Amino acid sequence: MQNIYPSLQNKNVVVTGGGSSIGASIVESFANQGARVAFIDIAERDSRELESRLRSSAHPPRYFSCDLTNLASVQQTFASIRQHLGPINVLVNNAANDDRHTLEETSPAYWDDRIAVNLRHYFFCAQAVVGDMKSARAGAIINLGSVSWHLGLPDLTIYQTAKAGIEGMTRGLARDLGQHGIRVTCVVPGGVRTPRQIALWHTPDEEAKMLAQQCLKARVEPHHVASLVMFLASDDARMCTGHEYFVDAGWR
């Protein structure tokens, strides 16, 4: 059972990559707080199913299809969301893809694509909402990082480069936007148990290794990440900005 934050009620929230896994848990958690939520994704089926499942919410979340690597489409989508919600109070930059790769097989085109998928849109989605937040003299931008680059996991160099960049971006934006009352933070998940991770990477052997390296001997679930996002989006976190907050069960 998550805490209820009264300050999130009726807030206008955008979540990228909100159709499944961690993003879907974040969307559902905001809906349970009474927030008005728009979420962006390219996974049509998952996103429509989430819309349908949450249609009885006080403010049913609404799905917007957008390829976040297409910056013109990003601008158009945020304009459409603003028409639907009004001025945006909270942005959660969550969308990412952790495909594995090696140094030898990586082409310049693949590098550019992975940076566009995992880093570039975080900056431009923030750019798309900052006008609303400056006008309100308040707002929260929450970026999703990853414990992977802190650990130096194999076959993830570009992904980890992007995730390290997100933490740098968080600090830079927090400095630039703090004078306008806008907070920018970064949530750093550990090995979250999602359908994708279970299907592709988290074999029983890998899970055992992960648990052995965690201080807490239980798997991190999507709702654990969503709980931290709710706190950081709320007024209870009014003096939290410019830093990373881990939810990784102490994975070292």
C-alpha angles and dihedrals in degrees: 000000000000125000116257116235111199091199090067095058111115092000115145109239135183121197121188118211088018100147100087147005116004092357093054091050089052092049092049092047093053090048089053088053090058094251124146105243134194118182131196125212144134094222097099100181097046091045095050090048090052091049090051094047093051098041092110092061118116086250108020110219116245127220122224118190113221138150100225092203088067103077095190088056090048090057093047093047094051089049089053092047090051090053089052100041107018123228112001118242102177133030122190112193101202109138115115143133125219101198112165121243141164130228092242097054097044117111126193089251092054091048091052092047094050093048089049091049097045109028120007098066092054089068096044095045087054089049089053094057104033094088091060092047094048090052090051093044086227142070145129128234114188119190123197114226130172138240088221097090092046087058099037097231119194127262094012104093099131093042090049091047089055093047092050088050091053090060090051090047090051092056094045095048092045089057095046096044103036092088087063094053093256119139122207121192139163127224113206112201123197125211099329118196104237130152091252094051092046092048097046113022118003102083117168089262093051091047091052091051091049094050091048090057095046121088089217112055098218133087121260110242128203092252090059089060092044091053091058091047090053091054094048092048092050131083088249085077093049093132097043115102142127096030144096122245117200127215100177106117087249096297108187 
